[in-house]
Amino acid sequence: MELHIISPEQTVIHSVAWVEAKTIAGSFVIQPGHAPTILLLSADKELVFCLINGKQESLLVPRGILDISRTTVTLIINQPLEG
């Protein structure tokens, strides 16, 4: 599964095993084959994801929208990525 992180200045793509997103309705773990969904992320929460090699990484998301398909998770944020 691919995680696409899109900001005004760049797009970063990671191959991931899963993504954990926090919304006002709770936490969601997205794995390959997940039902197509659009989620509004809670402000200033971490998006956690596990790379294919098993390493977990996270990204602080000030605000964002997650567009989920069966093979791709796309995070759209409205400010530049840090680091």
C-alpha positions, 0 to 999 in steps of 0.5 A, a space after each residue: 500500500 502507498 501513503 502519499 503525503 501532499 503539501 503545497 510544496 511537495 509530495 512524498 510517497 512511502 510504501 507502508 503496511 498500515 496507517 493509523 489516523 486520529 479523527 474526532 470520531 476516534 482512531 482508525 487503522 488503515 490496511 491494504 484493502 480498506 474500504 474507500 473512505 474520506 476522513 477529516 483528521 483531528 488538528 495537531 495529532 500524529 499520523 502514525 505509519 509502518 513502513 514495509 521494513 517494519 519501522 514506524 514513523 509519525 508525522 504531526 498533522 496540523 490539519 488534514 484530509 485522508 483519502 483512502 482507496 483499497 491500495 493508496 492512502 493520500 494525506 492532503 495538508 495545507 502547509 509545508 512539511 517539516 523536516 
